[in-house]
Amino acid sequence: MRRNVLVVEDQREIADLVALHLQDLACDVTVAYDGIVGLAEVEAKPFDLVLLDIMLPGLDGLEILKKMRAKAIYTPVLMLTSKSSEIDRVLGLELGADDYVTKPFSVTELTARVKAIFRRVDALSQPAPAAASRRIQTGALAIEPDKRVVTLEGKEVDLTAKEFDLLLCFAQNPGRVFTRAQLLDKVWGYSHSGYEHTVNSHINRLCTKIEADPANPTYVLTVWSVGYKFTELDKAAR
């Protein structure tokens, strides 16, 4: 199965190298070297994935991502960032990026992340098993997997795609303790040492949205020196 991928990167040697290796993954690659052209490309035709640099001439990557999501263009986005741009990485994830990789990156890591995104997209396109698609109710928190909707005390909670995936992973496995590496593998589709902070930052943001008191959580619980688990609140209540 061939995929259409857009690479928006102003450093030509990086863009051309990335395009070369994406072609090895059976991808048809379009390259844009500035933000204005990149946005025009993504608005003109559908892509299966966009690799998007943050620092771009004309229009920066975060602004492109914001405009894409505002126009309901939900193409998966892999952000390309520099090591010093922690704030940019967080903003990208908040705006709806699917993942990021920091420069300088290895080709092996980049292709692993790309393949992980494709696997998740393929999995989402398959009919979900009946048990996995059932509504989950835990206390005042309700999750509707098919609709990708979360409500708390009847009010919808605004979650990013990754925050929803993370919460659903927990809620479908109440009481099970996950390490950060396991969550990276299950939710992001890869396990790469040094990126456990990605899990921490997502869980922190998730807790601010679903917990009345994030310092004393009800749903997502920390298991010290191990990882995290979802409460067995309903089981305890029976």
Sequence and secondary structure as in RCSB ss.txt:
>XXXX:A:sequence
MRRNVLVVEDQREIADLVALHLQDLACDVTVAYDGIVGLAEVEAKPFDLVLLDIMLPGLDGLEILKKMRAKAIYT
PVLMLTSKSSEIDRVLGLELGADDYVTKPFSVTELTARVKAIFRRVDALSQPAPAAASRRIQTGALAIEPDKRVV
TLEGKEVDLTAKEFDLLLCFAQNPGRVFTRAQLLDKVWGYSHSGYEHTVNSHINRLCTKIEADPANPTYVLTVWS
VGYKFTELDKAAR
>XXXX:A:secstr
  EEEEEE S HHHHHHHHHHHHTTTEEEEEESSHHHHHHHHHHS  SEEEEESS SSS HHHHHHHHHHTT   
 EEEEEETT HHHHHHHHHHT  EEEEES  HHHHHHHHHHHHHHHHHHHS   HHHHS EEETTEEEETTTTEE
EETTEE    HHHHHHHHHHHTSTT  B HHHHIIIIIS   TT HHHHHHHHHHHHHHH SSTTS SSEEEETT
TEEEE  HHHHH 
